Each structure stands twice: as structure tokens, then as C-alpha cells.
Amino acid sequence: MANILIVEDEKNMQEIITEYMRRGGHTCYTADDGVDALMVLKNNPMDLMILDIMMPLLDGFSVCKMAREMSNIPIIMLTAKGGEDDKLKGYDLGADDYMTKPFSPKVLLAKTNALLRRTSAGPTDTVNTVNGGKISIIPASHKVFLDGQEITLTYKEYELLHFLMSNPGHIFTREQLLNRIWGYDFEGTTRTVDTHIKTLRQKLGNEGRHIVTLIRSGYKFEVTA
């Protein structure tokens, strides 16, 4: 069904994850460290990466950052650390989801399949483009243009921007955005929304001002002069 890169230096864990992914019908590629992971990603088309944080040579944070310069594939990060700051750092670097060890391989497979469905499914909109200010989104190809120039967003950044722009002027709380974009089973907190809004605004430059913060309320997309 999908090509999945499993980056895990613990062989036993790597084999368990690989077994469950193959049971789900996926083709698995493996890497024991961050350097190997980037080589595999560079030379093979991947649909999703499962990435451990604590690894030799290059840690998962470094791999995530460098992978984002090469690809927009969904990334699920694995870690023995349960600290909120570690999770936020991962999201800030472009991770799409997070699982803390120990975890159920069945749940990891379920999350993997759900993320693959969301990233591969065709758009439900019938609108050819979604426009706001100098920002244009083409849902059919998941492409975003800023003043005519294509920009690169992570999948979650794209989903968040597309959702806000598709509902201009509507105020969404952080909880609503978290549930809508990340799902009810998401392990993070509402700070994840703030982190993604921050990176979105940075990538949108001056047009980021259209993502409006309402104190104690949430966010909305509104084209202002």
C-alpha cells in the first residue's frame, strides 16, 4: 500500500514495527541511524517516515529538519521522552504526529494508516482554488502559492492553512483546531496549534497577518488591508 521508512536503532523495536507495518500491507525500508535514514530518503520514494529521536550520528530532530528540506512526507516521531517541550520541538521541525515509548504497535499502525489516508485522499472540495490576499491554494495538488510563487509547507501546516482559509472570518478555538487537524486521539496539547501558527506566519511573510489571533478565543483567517 505504501512505502514506509522506519528509522530506529534498537533492532528489536525496529523488527516489531516492521512486522506490524508489513501486516498492514506496507513495504518497509529500515535505517539504523540518522545518516542512513537520509540516504534512504534521498534515493527512494517514501510515503511516510517513522522516526526515533534518540539515535547515533544524527538524532531524530536533526533528521526531521533535514528531511523537511527534501520531502513533505508525513513524519511520526517516536521517543522515550514524554516531555511537552520535546514534542513541541518535533512539531516545530515539521513532525506530523508523535508517539511516546512504550506504545502499542497496533496503535502506531492505526495512526500510520490514518495519516496515509489523509495525505493521499483526494480533496473533498469542488473549488479549484482557495484564495485569500496573495495566498492561493490548489486543493487537488495540495500546492500553496504566495504572490504567484509556490511555497513549501508540511502536511499539517497545509491542512491548518487550508481549513482556516476555507472558513474565512470564522473563529476556531485551539481545541477545535487540534481536534479537526490532528484528531481526537492526538497526544499533544493546544500549544501544538500555536507552534504551527507561528511557523505558518513565518513562511507566509507579510501575508501571515491574515491569520488573526483572538485573545482567549482562538484563531481566524481574515483578509485585512
C-alpha positions in Angstrom: 0.0 0.0 0.0 2.7 2.5 1.0 6.5 2.8 1.2 7.4 3.4 4.9 10.8 4.3 6.2 11.4 3.0 9.8 14.3 4.8 11.5 15.1 3.0 14.7 18.5 2.0 16.2 17.0 -0.6 18.6 16.9 -3.8 16.4 14.1 -5.4 18.4 11.9 -2.4 18.2 12.7 -2.0 14.5 11.7 -5.5 13.8 8.4 -5.2 15.7 7.4 -2.0 13.9 8.4 -3.5 10.6 6.3 -6.7 11.2 3.2 -4.7 12.1 3.6 -2.3 9.1 4.0 -5.3 6.8 0.9 -6.9 8.3 -0.9 -3.7 7.3 0.2 -4.3 3.7 3.1 -1.8 3.6 6.6 -2.1 2.1 9.2 -1.3 4.7 12.6 0.3 4.5 14.8 0.5 7.6 17.6 2.6 8.8 19.7 2.2 12.0 20.8 5.8 12.3 20.1 9.3 11.0 22.7 9.3 8.3 21.4 6.1 6.7 17.8 7.4 7.0 18.7 10.5 4.9 20.4 8.3 2.3 17.4 6.0 2.0 15.0 9.0 1.8 17.2 10.6 -0.9 17.3 7.5 -3.1 13.9 6.0 -2.6 10.3 7.4 -2.9 8.7 7.2 0.5 5.1 7.8 1.6 5.8 8.1 5.4 8.6 8.0 7.9 8.5 6.6 11.4 11.4 8.3 13.2 13.0 7.6 16.5 14.6 10.6 18.3 17.4 9.0 20.3 19.8 7.7 17.6 23.5 7.6 16.9 25.3 10.0 14.4 22.2 12.2 13.9 19.3 12.4 16.3 15.7 12.4 15.2 15.3 16.2 15.5 18.2 16.7 13.1 16.9 14.1 10.7 13.4 15.6 10.8 14.8 19.1 10.0 16.9 17.8 7.1 14.2 15.6 5.8 11.8 18.5 5.6 14.2 20.2 3.2 14.0 17.1 0.9 10.4 16.0 1.2 6.9 16.7 2.6 6.1 13.1 3.5 4.3 12.6 6.8 6.6 12.0 9.8 5.7 10.2 13.0 8.3 10.6 15.7 9.0 8.0 18.4 10.6 8.8 21.7 11.1 7.6 25.2 10.8 11.2 26.3 7.3 12.3 27.3 8.2 16.0 27.9 5.9 18.5 26.2 8.9 20.6 25.1 10.4 17.7 23.2 7.1 17.2 21.4 6.8 20.8 20.6 10.3 20.9 19.2 9.4 17.9 16.9 6.3 19.7 15.6 8.2 22.9 15.1 10.6 21.0 12.9 7.8 19.5 10.8 6.7 16.3 12.5 3.1 15.4 11.9 2.4 13.1 14.9 4.1 11.7 17.9 4.2 8.5 20.0 5.9 8.0 23.3 7.5 4.7 24.2 6.3 2.3 25.3 3.5 2.2 22.8 1.2 -0.3 21.1 2.4 -1.3 17.6 -1.3 -1.7 16.7 -2.0 1.9 17.6 1.1 3.0 15.6 -0.2 1.1 12.6 -3.6 2.7 13.0 -2.1 6.2 13.2 0.1 5.4 10.2 -2.9 4.3 8.1 -5.0 7.3 9.2 -2.2 9.7 8.3 -1.7 8.0 4.9 -5.4 8.2 4.2 -5.5 11.9 4.9 -2.4 12.7 2.8 -3.4 10.5 -0.1 -7.1 11.1 -0.3 -8.4 13.3 -3.0 -9.8 16.7 -1.9 -13.5 16.8 -0.9 -13.8 20.4 -2.1 -15.1 21.2 -5.5 -13.4 24.5 -5.6 -10.4 24.7 -7.9 -8.6 27.2 -5.8 -8.9 28.8 -2.4 -7.7 32.4 -2.3 -7.1 34.9 0.4 -4.9 38.0 0.0 -1.9 37.0 -2.0 -2.2 33.4 -0.9 -3.7 30.7 -3.3 -4.2 27.0 -2.5 -4.9 24.4 -5.1 -6.5 21.5 -3.2 -6.2 19.0 -5.9 -2.4 19.1 -5.8 -2.0 20.4 -2.2 0.0 23.3 -3.5 0.2 26.7 -1.9 1.3 29.8 -3.7 2.4 33.1 -2.2 2.1 36.0 -4.7 2.4 33.5 -7.5 5.4 31.7 -6.1 5.0 28.1 -4.7 6.0 27.7 -1.1 6.7 24.5 0.9 4.5 23.6 3.9 4.4 20.5 6.0 1.2 18.5 5.7 -0.2 19.7 9.0 0.7 23.3 8.1 -1.1 22.9 4.8 -4.2 21.3 6.5 -4.3 24.1 9.0 -4.0 26.9 6.4 -6.5 25.3 4.1 -9.0 24.8 6.9 -8.7 28.4 8.1 -8.9 29.9 4.5 -11.9 27.7 3.7 -13.7 29.3 6.6 -12.8 33.0 6.4 -13.9 35.1 9.4 -14.9 32.0 11.4 -13.2 31.9 14.9 -11.9 28.5 15.9 -10.6 27.7 19.4 -7.3 25.9 19.8 -9.2 22.8 20.9 -11.4 22.8 17.8 -8.3 23.2 15.5 -6.5 20.4 17.4 -9.4 18.0 17.0 -10.0 19.0 13.4 -6.4 18.8 12.1 -4.7 16.4 14.5 -7.7 14.2 15.6 -9.2 13.3 18.9 -6.5 10.7 19.7 -3.7 13.2 19.4 -1.2 13.1 22.2 -0.1 16.7 22.1 -1.6 19.9 23.7 -3.1 23.1 22.3 0.4 24.6 22.3 0.9 22.5 19.1 -1.6 24.7 17.4 0.3 27.8 18.4 3.6 26.4 17.2 2.1 25.6 13.8 0.5 29.0 13.5 3.9 30.6 14.3 5.7 28.6 11.5 2.9 29.3 9.1 3.1 33.0 9.7 6.9 32.9 9.2 6.5 31.1 5.8 3.7 33.4 4.7 5.7 36.5 5.5 3.6 39.7 5.4 0.6 37.7 4.3 0.7 35.8 7.7 -1.1 38.8 9.2 -4.3 37.4 7.8 -4.2 34.6 10.4 -5.6 36.6 13.3 -5.2 35.8 16.9 -8.1 36.5 19.2 -7.0 36.6 22.9 -8.6 33.8 24.9 -10.7 32.8 21.8 -8.5 31.3 19.1 -7.7 32.0 15.5 -9.4 33.1 12.3 -8.4 33.8 8.7 -9.4 37.3 7.7 -8.1 39.4 4.8 -7.2 42.8 6.1 -5.9 45.8 4.2 
